[in-house]
């Protein structure tokens, strides 16, 4: 073999090794669990927020999901049995066994004159949504707002 041919062979092998390493990194990342915070402040976006959350969990059941609800959006929880409560409950049922916190801002409830006691059992009332968003973000949750 000539030195040129040996060099070409070595380059080809190195390219294969690099491609395999890139593929391994991609596979490891694609199958890794992720964390997502869905911020909902507009009741008109509730269906999309629920769908985003459900799709995120369907992709990988190891993913972590949290909803933070503030502004006028908490009104969707103020009337028992409405379609938004039913949609949240259906999603929570579909992913039973996965903890999906639904944080509702107490400041928003106060502004809407809705008592915290009116919230469904799956809701956790937090003092301030902005603080909850900061806390979840600090834990590594990616942020989306439909």
C-alpha positions in Angstrom: 0.0 0.0 0.0 1.1 3.5 -0.7 1.1 6.2 2.0 -1.6 8.0 0.1 -3.9 5.0 0.2 -3.2 4.4 3.9 -4.0 8.1 4.6 -7.3 7.8 2.6 -8.2 4.7 4.5 -7.5 6.4 7.9 -9.6 9.5 6.9 -12.5 7.3 5.9 -12.4 5.4 9.2 -12.2 8.7 11.2 -15.3 10.0 9.3 -17.1 6.8 10.2 -16.1 7.1 13.9 -17.2 10.8 14.0 -20.6 10.0 12.3 -21.2 7.2 14.8 -20.3 9.5 17.7 -22.8 12.1 16.4 -25.5 9.5 16.0 -24.9 8.2 19.5 -25.2 11.7 21.0 -28.4 12.4 19.0 -30.0 9.1 20.1 -29.0 9.8 23.8 -30.5 13.3 23.6 -33.7 12.3 21.7 -34.5 9.5 24.2 -33.6 11.6 27.3 -36.4 12.9 29.5 -37.2 16.6 29.2 -39.1 19.1 31.5 -41.7 21.6 30.2 -43.5 24.5 31.8 -46.7 25.5 30.0 -47.7 29.1 31.0 -51.3 29.9 30.5 -52.6 33.4 31.0 -55.4 33.5 28.4 -58.4 31.2 28.7 -58.8 31.2 24.9 -55.5 29.3 24.8 -56.5 26.7 27.3 -57.3 24.0 24.7 -54.0 24.5 23.0 -52.1 24.5 26.3 -53.7 21.2 27.3 -52.9 19.7 23.8 -49.3 20.9 24.0 -48.9 19.2 27.4 -50.5 15.9 26.3 -48.4 15.8 23.1 -45.3 16.4 25.1 -46.0 13.5 27.4 -47.1 11.2 24.5 -43.6 11.6 23.0 -41.9 10.4 26.1 -43.6 9.2 29.3 -40.4 10.0 31.2 -40.9 13.7 30.5 -41.9 16.1 33.3 -44.7 18.6 32.8 -46.1 21.5 34.8 -48.8 24.1 34.1 -48.7 27.6 35.6 -51.9 29.5 35.2 -52.4 33.3 35.9 -53.9 36.5 34.5 -57.6 35.8 33.6 -57.0 32.2 32.7 -57.8 30.8 36.2 -61.4 31.6 35.4 -61.5 28.3 33.5 -61.3 26.5 36.9 -64.0 28.6 38.6 -67.0 26.8 37.4 -67.2 23.1 38.3 -67.7 20.6 35.5 -66.9 23.0 32.6 -65.2 21.7 29.5 -61.7 22.9 30.5 -61.8 21.2 33.8 -63.0 18.0 32.0 -60.1 18.3 29.5 -57.5 18.8 32.3 -59.0 15.8 34.1 -59.0 13.7 31.0 -55.3 14.5 30.4 -54.5 13.8 34.1 -56.4 10.5 33.7 -54.6 9.6 30.5 -51.2 10.1 32.1 -52.2 8.6 35.5 -49.2 7.9 37.6 -47.3 10.9 36.2 -47.3 13.9 38.6 -48.5 16.9 36.5 -48.7 20.0 38.8 -51.2 22.6 37.8 -50.2 25.8 39.7 -52.8 28.7 39.8 -51.8 32.2 40.9 -53.5 33.4 44.0 -52.9 37.0 43.0 -54.9 36.3 39.8 -57.7 34.6 41.8 -57.9 37.6 44.1 -58.1 40.0 41.1 -60.8 37.8 39.6 -62.7 37.7 43.0 -62.5 33.9 42.8 -61.9 32.1 46.1 -59.1 29.5 46.2 -61.6 27.1 47.6 -63.4 27.1 44.2 -60.4 25.4 42.5 -60.7 21.8 41.5 -58.7 19.2 43.6 -55.9 18.8 41.0 -55.0 22.5 41.3 -52.4 23.9 43.6 -52.8 27.6 44.4 -49.4 29.3 44.6 -48.9 32.9 46.0 -47.6 34.3 42.7 -47.3 32.8 39.2 -44.1 34.8 38.4 -42.4 33.1 41.4 -43.6 29.7 40.4 -42.3 30.2 36.8 -38.9 31.3 38.2 -38.8 28.2 40.5 -39.7 25.7 37.8 -37.3 27.4 35.3 -34.5 27.2 37.9 -35.2 23.4 38.1 -34.5 23.2 34.3 -38.0 23.4 32.9 -38.2 24.8 29.4 -40.9 27.5 29.0 -43.7 27.7 26.4 -46.7 29.9 26.2 -49.3 28.9 23.7 
